[in-house]
């Protein structure tokens, strides 16, 4: 059975690391659902969060292949019960004088922020789990979603667990 899995990689911050990782997925025919990259507390390293969909065999193979790459220090699965994952989304919603207040009220219910106001639209910034984001989309869809961008998941393990250098 296929499942969506979030992997966290600690990698050396070297030229071409991202290219080698994405190339591994392309060569093997695996799809990346989302990918985020950021610096860590040590400038020599970056953290990459990759969300992939596959069965247990494919996910095991992906982890093994990633661990073989020279620049990859550690690969872990961010299991929902042991980690915090979130996604950032900007959504431009059609909103004029007749429905602006309703869109703002829905945004407030979801603890989203209005970051831009125009005569015919609002841009809403929302951070949360995939389920929260999807629920928000369902609520504002009747007003008209003009465009959006999703950052993809990023996350950390709960408690004292850390990816070590």
trRosetta pair geometry for C-beta under 8 A, 3 or more apart (Angstrom, degrees):
i j d omega theta_ij theta_ji phi_ij phi_ji
1 55 6.3 124 63 -118 26 91
2 53 5.5 42 173 169 114 92
2 54 5.8 -74 -134 -154 89 12
2 55 5.3 -67 -84 -62 57 66
3 53 7.0 -154 101 -144 23 68
3 54 7.6 -34 50 67 56 38
3 55 7.6 86 11 -113 75 36
3 59 7.8 -20 63 -46 92 144
4 33 6.5 -12 -138 3 104 169
4 51 6.2 9 -178 -179 98 102
4 52 7.5 169 -150 90 56 32
4 53 5.0 -30 -94 -93 65 85
5 51 7.1 169 85 -151 39 57
5 52 5.7 -21 62 65 88 79
5 53 7.4 151 15 -96 74 33
5 54 7.4 -54 17 43 117 81
5 59 5.4 66 20 -125 161 132
5 77 5.9 -46 -175 -142 114 109
6 49 6.4 -6 -173 -173 96 99
6 50 7.5 158 -156 82 49 41
6 51 5.1 -22 -100 -98 71 81
6 77 7.1 109 76 -165 56 62
6 78 4.3 -45 98 56 108 111
6 83 7.5 -142 86 93 128 148
6 85 5.4 -16 166 -101 178 155
6 153 5.1 -80 -117 111 126 150
6 155 6.1 48 145 28 146 134
7 49 7.1 162 83 -155 50 49
7 50 4.8 -13 60 62 102 91
7 51 7.7 178 19 -84 71 30
7 52 6.8 9 -1 11 114 108
7 62 7.3 -131 -47 123 158 121
7 63 7.0 -164 -121 -92 135 85
7 66 7.4 145 159 2 150 172
7 75 6.0 -9 -174 -167 115 93
7 76 7.1 157 -156 82 65 37
7 77 5.9 -43 -101 -102 68 56
7 78 7.0 -176 -102 3 14 85
8 47 6.5 -16 -169 -170 93 103
8 48 7.5 152 -158 81 44 50
8 49 5.5 -16 -103 -103 69 77
8 75 7.5 156 80 -153 47 45
8 76 5.2 -15 59 63 95 89
8 77 7.8 146 17 -119 78 8
8 78 5.3 82 -22 -48 109 107
8 83 7.9 -174 -22 -135 135 151
8 155 6.6 -106 -72 76 122 82
8 156 7.6 97 -113 -107 159 38
8 157 7.6 -127 36 -37 157 88
8 163 6.6 -134 126 -56 117 139
9 21 7.4 170 74 -121 172 146
9 47 6.9 151 79 -160 54 52
9 48 4.3 -12 59 60 109 97
9 49 7.6 -168 21 -75 75 31
9 50 6.9 29 -7 0 114 107
9 66 6.4 -111 -101 175 129 134
9 72 5.8 -61 -163 -138 117 100
9 73 7.8 127 177 46 72 71
9 74 6.9 168 -151 87 48 56
9 75 5.3 -10 -102 -101 82 73
10 40 7.3 28 -134 -57 94 155
10 45 5.8 -1 -175 -176 90 128
10 46 7.9 161 -154 82 48 39
10 47 6.0 -26 -100 -102 61 72
10 72 7.7 106 77 -166 52 59
10 73 4.4 -53 101 64 97 115
10 74 4.5 28 36 44 108 97
10 163 4.2 169 -43 150 132 135
10 164 7.8 -170 47 65 172 26
10 165 7.1 -129 160 -95 141 54
11 14 7.9 -106 150 24 96 84
11 17 5.1 131 154 179 137 144
11 21 7.6 -73 -89 -53 156 135
11 45 6.7 148 77 -157 38 75
11 46 5.4 -23 66 64 92 85
11 47 7.6 152 20 -101 79 22
11 48 5.9 23 0 -3 125 114
11 71 5.1 40 -167 138 97 94
11 72 5.3 -39 -103 -104 88 52
11 73 6.3 -173 -99 5 27 86
12 17 6.6 -175 74 -86 69 140
12 44 6.6 -40 -145 158 73 82
12 45 6.3 -60 -111 -104 35 66
12 46 7.9 21 117 20 14 82
12 71 4.5 -112 43 -154 99 82
12 73 6.7 117 -41 -43 73 101
13 17 7.3 -98 -134 3 23 149
13 39 7.4 26 -101 -119 139 79
13 43 6.7 -83 36 157 161 54
13 44 5.7 -171 26 173 109 28
13 45 5.6 -150 -27 -100 96 8
13 46 4.7 111 -93 -25 87 96
14 17 5.3 109 64 -45 78 107
14 71 5.4 -125 39 -119 122 130
16 19 4.8 -59 -156 44 62 119
16 20 5.9 64 147 -26 85 99
17 20 5.9 -58 -152 35 30 109
17 21 6.4 25 154 -16 66 107
17 46 7.3 154 82 47 150 127
17 71 4.5 -125 -115 121 105 157
18 21 5.7 -55 -147 38 33 110
18 22 6.2 24 159 -11 68 108
18 37 6.3 -36 -94 -79 125 156
18 48 7.3 166 -103 -102 83 136
19 22 6.1 -57 -140 43 27 103
19 23 5.9 32 156 -24 62 112
20 23 5.5 -55 -143 37 27 116
20 24 6.6 38 154 -28 61 99
20 69 5.8 134 133 -145 124 129
20 71 6.8 116 59 29 145 125
21 24 5.8 -47 -156 23 32 114
21 25 7.2 28 149 -13 61 101
21 48 6.7 20 140 144 177 170
21 50 7.7 -144 160 -63 127 143
21 66 6.9 35 -132 -125 93 92
21 69 6.7 -31 -84 -65 72 176
21 72 7.5 113 -89 -70 107 114
22 25 5.7 -51 -157 35 40 112
22 26 6.4 40 148 -20 69 106
22 32 7.0 -58 -124 -20 82 150
22 35 7.5 2 -87 -106 103 171
23 26 5.4 -54 -144 38 36 112
23 27 6.1 35 158 -20 69 105
24 27 6.0 -54 -145 36 27 109
24 28 6.4 10 161 -4 62 114
24 65 5.5 156 -178 144 126 120
24 66 6.8 144 109 -85 161 61
24 69 6.8 -85 -55 -63 146 125
25 28 6.2 -71 -147 47 26 101
25 30 4.5 -94 -152 73 77 98
25 31 7.3 108 173 -101 116 7
25 32 5.5 19 179 -44 168 101
25 52 7.9 -146 -123 -104 123 125
25 62 7.7 28 -100 -131 83 105
26 29 7.7 32 -180 -71 29 30
28 61 7.5 171 -165 133 146 119
28 62 7.7 172 98 -96 159 73
28 65 6.7 -55 -53 -98 152 176
30 52 6.4 -2 169 -148 116 130
30 54 6.9 -35 -137 -62 104 139
30 58 6.9 150 -110 -178 111 112
30 62 6.0 119 -131 -94 169 113
31 52 7.1 145 85 -142 60 80
31 53 6.9 -13 75 44 107 93
32 35 5.2 6 165 -45 136 112
32 50 5.9 -75 -139 -157 105 102
32 51 7.4 96 -175 68 67 57
32 52 6.2 -55 -118 -90 49 84
33 51 4.3 -68 72 106 110 97
33 52 6.0 174 4 -100 96 25
33 53 5.7 85 -50 -20 126 96
33 152 7.4 147 115 -132 73 105
34 49 7.8 -7 110 113 95 91
34 50 7.4 172 88 -152 54 40
34 51 4.3 26 45 36 90 116
34 87 7.7 -28 171 -116 172 117
34 150 7.3 -79 -107 117 133 106
34 151 7.6 73 -169 120 130 45
34 152 2.6 172 176 -133 125 114
34 153 5.7 119 82 17 136 73
35 48 6.9 -14 -165 -171 88 97
35 49 7.2 162 -151 85 40 56
35 50 5.2 2 -106 -108 80 74
35 51 7.6 -135 -61 24 46 70
35 152 6.0 -1 31 129 25 171
36 48 7.2 164 85 -154 49 50
36 49 4.7 1 54 53 96 102
36 151 6.1 40 -92 157 124 93
36 152 5.0 -173 -41 84 97 110
36 153 7.0 -138 3 85 124 40
36 154 4.5 -66 77 -75 154 105
37 46 5.8 13 -173 165 93 129
37 47 7.4 165 -151 85 48 49
37 48 5.1 -11 -102 -104 80 78
37 49 7.9 -160 -71 23 38 66
38 46 6.6 165 86 -161 28 86
38 47 5.7 -15 65 59 80 91
38 154 7.2 45 0 -141 130 142
39 43 6.6 -12 -160 -118 121 57
39 45 8.0 110 -161 91 58 54
39 46 5.9 -59 -104 -111 41 76
39 47 7.8 39 129 16 9 82
40 43 7.9 -157 64 -71 70 22
40 45 4.8 -20 36 93 134 98
40 46 6.4 -176 -13 -118 93 22
40 47 5.3 104 -70 -26 102 99
42 45 5.1 42 83 25 101 104
42 165 6.1 3 42 -79 160 145
44 165 7.6 70 80 -144 116 132
45 73 6.9 -27 -128 -2 122 146
45 165 6.0 -129 -40 -111 152 103
47 163 7.2 135 -110 51 107 150
49 78 7.5 -2 -138 -9 105 143
49 85 7.8 154 -166 -131 143 105
49 152 7.2 165 98 127 104 105
49 153 5.8 -119 143 105 129 79
49 154 4.6 164 26 -117 157 58
49 155 6.2 119 -125 26 143 72
51 152 6.1 -158 13 -167 120 99
51 153 4.9 96 -56 29 127 119
52 59 7.0 158 94 -107 119 82
52 62 6.1 -176 85 -143 169 174
54 57 7.8 -106 151 70 108 60
54 58 3.2 -104 171 89 135 132
54 59 5.1 169 81 -50 109 76
54 62 7.0 137 39 -20 154 130
55 58 5.3 93 51 12 66 102
55 59 7.1 -133 99 -4 31 94
56 59 5.8 -58 -144 40 30 111
56 60 6.2 32 157 -21 65 107
57 60 5.9 -54 -148 35 28 111
57 61 6.4 28 153 -18 62 108
58 61 5.6 -57 -150 38 32 113
58 62 6.3 36 152 -23 67 103
59 62 5.6 -47 -146 31 33 113
59 63 6.6 33 155 -17 63 104
59 77 7.7 46 172 -97 123 130
60 63 5.9 -56 -152 36 31 111
60 64 6.4 30 152 -18 65 107
61 64 5.7 -55 -147 37 32 111
61 65 6.2 29 157 -17 66 108
62 65 5.9 -59 -147 39 28 109
62 66 6.3 28 156 -19 65 108
63 66 5.9 -55 -146 36 29 111
63 67 6.3 29 156 -20 63 109
63 75 5.3 170 -149 120 79 137
63 77 7.4 -49 -88 -52 133 98
64 67 5.8 -58 -150 36 29 112
64 68 6.8 33 151 -26 62 104
65 68 5.8 -52 -157 25 34 115
65 69 7.6 44 148 -30 61 93
66 69 6.0 -44 -166 11 42 113
66 72 5.5 168 163 -137 77 170
66 75 4.8 102 103 -82 127 151
67 72 6.2 -126 -115 105 28 132
67 75 5.4 -105 -67 16 83 126
68 72 7.8 42 57 47 31 128
69 72 4.3 76 74 -1 100 113
72 75 6.3 8 172 -48 127 100
73 163 7.5 106 97 166 115 108
73 165 6.6 -45 -168 -144 161 44
74 163 5.0 -178 76 -155 143 102
74 164 7.1 100 -41 51 151 59
76 157 7.1 -25 118 -58 150 124
76 163 6.6 -143 4 -90 127 102
78 82 7.5 -151 -165 84 50 87
78 83 3.9 -95 -167 75 89 172
78 85 5.7 110 130 -62 140 117
78 153 8.0 -167 70 145 145 130
78 155 4.8 104 -164 89 160 132
78 156 7.8 118 -122 96 124 2
78 157 6.8 -137 -121 -75 81 68
79 82 4.5 46 69 31 100 106
79 83 6.1 126 59 5 47 105
80 83 6.8 -80 -117 53 17 85
80 85 7.6 -73 -108 17 65 115
82 157 6.0 -18 143 -147 91 86
82 158 5.7 -137 -178 27 45 104
82 161 7.5 13 172 32 107 155
83 155 5.2 73 157 151 117 129
83 156 6.4 -174 -154 98 90 32
83 157 4.9 -59 -98 -108 89 44
83 158 5.9 -145 -95 -19 27 80
84 155 5.5 -174 93 -150 51 96
84 156 5.9 1 53 57 93 75
84 158 6.3 104 -24 -74 88 83
85 129 7.0 80 88 -115 81 76
85 153 4.7 3 179 -164 119 113
85 154 6.8 163 -150 80 73 27
85 155 3.3 -52 -95 -67 69 138
86 127 5.5 28 171 174 125 93
86 128 6.1 -65 -143 -134 91 8
86 129 6.7 -71 -110 -69 57 47
86 153 7.1 137 71 -142 22 65
86 154 6.6 -30 64 61 70 75
86 155 6.7 134 11 -84 61 82
87 127 7.0 -179 83 -148 40 57
87 128 6.9 -30 51 70 76 43
87 129 7.3 73 14 -150 96 15
87 130 6.4 65 3 -76 139 62
87 133 5.9 -38 76 -41 122 150
87 150 6.0 1 170 -171 125 96
87 151 5.6 175 -165 59 70 90
87 152 6.3 -129 -126 125 103 9
87 153 5.4 -54 -72 -85 94 51
87 154 7.4 131 -93 13 49 72
88 125 7.2 -14 -167 -167 91 90
88 126 7.7 159 -153 86 47 43
88 127 5.1 -17 -99 -100 68 88
88 150 7.7 151 85 -159 47 49
88 151 4.1 40 55 -2 87 138
89 125 7.3 159 83 -152 51 45
89 126 5.2 -15 61 62 99 87
89 127 7.5 173 19 -82 71 40
89 133 5.5 114 -10 -138 147 121
89 136 8.0 160 74 78 142 139
89 148 6.2 5 -176 -176 101 113
89 149 7.0 175 -149 87 59 48
89 150 4.9 -15 -102 -106 94 70
89 151 6.9 -124 -68 1 49 81
90 115 7.3 -65 -127 47 101 138
90 123 5.8 -2 -173 -176 99 106
90 124 7.2 156 -155 78 48 46
90 125 5.7 -19 -99 -97 72 71
90 148 6.4 176 91 -150 55 64
90 149 5.3 12 51 49 96 91
91 123 7.0 157 78 -155 39 56
91 124 4.8 -18 61 58 93 97
91 126 7.0 1 5 11 114 111
91 136 7.6 -176 2 128 159 117
91 137 7.3 -162 -110 -97 150 76
91 140 6.8 105 135 85 144 153
91 145 6.1 -59 -169 -138 105 103
91 147 7.9 -177 -151 96 46 43
91 148 4.3 -7 -108 -105 69 111
92 121 5.3 16 -178 173 93 135
92 122 7.3 171 -149 85 52 39
92 123 5.1 -27 -94 -97 72 77
92 124 7.9 173 -85 16 24 72
92 145 7.3 105 77 -168 58 60
92 146 4.3 -59 107 63 105 109
92 147 4.9 21 39 52 118 76
92 148 6.7 -156 19 -72 68 59
93 103 5.4 169 111 -146 142 139
93 121 6.3 156 78 -157 41 80
93 122 5.3 -14 58 59 94 89
93 123 7.8 157 15 -97 71 27
93 124 6.1 23 -3 -5 117 116
93 140 5.0 -72 -114 177 138 129
93 143 5.5 37 179 99 108 124
93 144 6.7 121 -166 82 62 62
93 145 6.0 -39 -104 -105 68 56
93 146 6.8 -179 -105 4 13 90
94 99 7.9 39 113 72 79 133
94 120 6.6 -32 -148 159 72 83
94 121 5.7 -53 -110 -100 36 83
94 143 5.6 -168 68 146 83 80
94 144 3.4 2 21 80 130 121
94 145 7.6 -104 -3 -57 85 13
94 146 5.8 121 -54 -48 79 102
95 99 5.8 -120 -135 92 67 89
95 100 4.5 96 167 -101 106 67
95 103 4.6 -83 -100 21 130 156
95 120 7.3 132 65 163 46 34
95 121 5.7 94 33 -137 79 29
95 122 4.5 6 32 -7 143 102
95 143 6.4 16 -78 169 75 134
96 99 6.4 56 49 34 65 83
96 100 6.4 -110 96 -44 16 96
96 119 7.2 15 -121 152 81 63
96 120 5.5 -11 -80 -126 93 57
97 100 6.2 -25 -113 -1 21 118
99 102 5.0 -52 -167 38 72 116
99 103 6.1 71 137 -22 88 100
99 143 5.6 176 141 -128 145 111
100 103 5.9 -61 -153 37 33 109
100 104 6.3 31 153 -18 68 108
100 122 6.9 125 -138 -43 84 124
101 104 5.6 -55 -146 38 33 112
101 105 6.3 36 154 -22 66 105
102 105 5.6 -52 -147 34 32 113
102 106 6.5 32 154 -17 64 103
102 143 7.2 178 95 -81 115 131
103 106 5.8 -52 -148 36 32 111
103 107 6.3 36 151 -21 63 107
103 122 5.8 160 122 32 140 143
103 124 7.6 -131 166 -57 104 131
103 140 6.2 65 -131 -126 89 104
103 143 5.6 103 -80 -141 109 177
104 107 5.5 -54 -149 37 32 115
104 108 6.4 35 152 -22 65 104
104 114 6.3 -23 -116 -52 87 139
104 122 7.4 -167 -70 -107 76 168
105 108 5.7 -52 -149 34 31 113
105 109 6.6 36 151 -23 63 101
106 109 5.7 -51 -154 30 34 114
106 110 6.7 14 154 -2 64 109
106 136 7.4 128 153 -146 104 75
106 139 4.9 172 -158 140 131 127
106 140 5.9 164 110 -71 151 86
107 110 6.1 -71 -153 48 31 99
107 112 4.1 -95 -161 72 80 109
107 113 7.4 -165 169 -18 120 5
107 114 6.0 78 129 -55 166 86
107 122 7.8 -97 -46 130 149 145
107 124 5.2 -137 -112 -130 124 127
107 126 7.6 -131 -142 -74 80 107
108 111 7.4 29 -171 -80 35 32
108 112 7.5 -85 -54 47 21 73
109 139 8.0 -126 70 -178 131 169
110 126 6.0 -9 129 -129 124 127
110 128 7.5 -94 179 -19 98 152
110 132 6.8 137 -154 179 104 98
110 135 7.5 173 -106 97 122 102
110 136 4.9 65 -123 -95 167 112
110 139 7.6 -177 -41 45 131 150
111 126 7.8 110 87 -135 64 82
112 124 5.0 27 151 180 132 108
112 125 6.3 167 -170 80 82 45
112 126 3.9 -37 -110 -87 109 92
112 136 6.6 103 -49 -136 141 144
113 124 7.0 149 78 -159 42 60
113 125 4.6 -15 63 59 96 100
113 126 7.6 177 23 -73 64 49
114 117 6.4 36 160 -63 120 93
114 122 5.5 -55 -139 -169 104 118
114 123 7.3 113 -163 74 58 52
114 124 6.0 -39 -100 -101 55 68
114 125 7.9 177 -92 18 7 79
115 123 5.2 -58 67 98 89 101
115 124 7.1 133 12 -128 86 16
115 125 4.7 57 -25 -18 129 114
116 122 6.9 153 84 -163 63 47
116 123 3.9 30 45 31 105 114
117 122 5.8 -10 -108 -112 63 77
118 121 4.9 12 58 55 111 79
118 122 7.4 -162 29 -76 72 34
121 146 5.9 -34 -120 -1 139 149
124 136 8.0 -154 122 169 142 131
124 140 7.5 -146 21 -83 155 167
126 132 7.5 -154 160 129 118 104
126 133 6.3 149 109 -111 122 77
126 136 5.6 -176 -175 130 175 178
128 131 7.9 -89 136 68 109 63
128 132 3.4 -65 134 81 141 142
128 133 5.6 175 72 -47 98 77
128 136 7.8 123 44 -17 138 130
129 132 4.8 98 53 6 76 101
129 133 7.0 -143 94 -3 40 88
130 133 5.7 -59 -148 39 31 111
130 134 6.1 30 156 -19 68 109
130 153 7.4 -40 -53 -73 101 107
131 134 5.8 -55 -144 38 28 110
131 135 6.3 31 155 -20 63 106
132 135 5.7 -56 -149 35 29 112
132 136 6.5 31 152 -20 64 104
133 136 5.7 -54 -153 34 32 112
133 137 6.5 36 150 -21 64 103
133 150 7.2 83 176 -121 153 117
134 137 5.5 -49 -150 33 34 115
134 138 6.6 37 152 -20 64 103
135 138 5.7 -53 -153 34 33 114
135 139 6.6 31 151 -19 64 106
136 139 5.7 -58 -152 35 34 111
136 140 6.4 7 161 0 69 109
137 140 6.5 -72 -143 48 26 92
137 141 5.9 48 158 -52 66 102
137 145 7.0 0 -148 -70 83 150
137 148 8.0 -51 -107 -40 107 172
138 141 5.8 -34 -141 2 26 122
140 143 5.4 -54 -171 35 67 115
140 145 6.4 91 113 -73 102 93
141 144 7.8 60 -177 -67 37 16
141 145 5.9 -35 -113 -19 58 110
145 148 6.1 -27 -180 -29 119 114
151 154 7.1 -41 126 -13 120 110
157 161 4.1 -64 121 93 140 118
157 162 7.1 -154 55 -83 118 29
157 163 7.8 135 4 -37 119 77
158 161 7.0 48 72 36 45 109
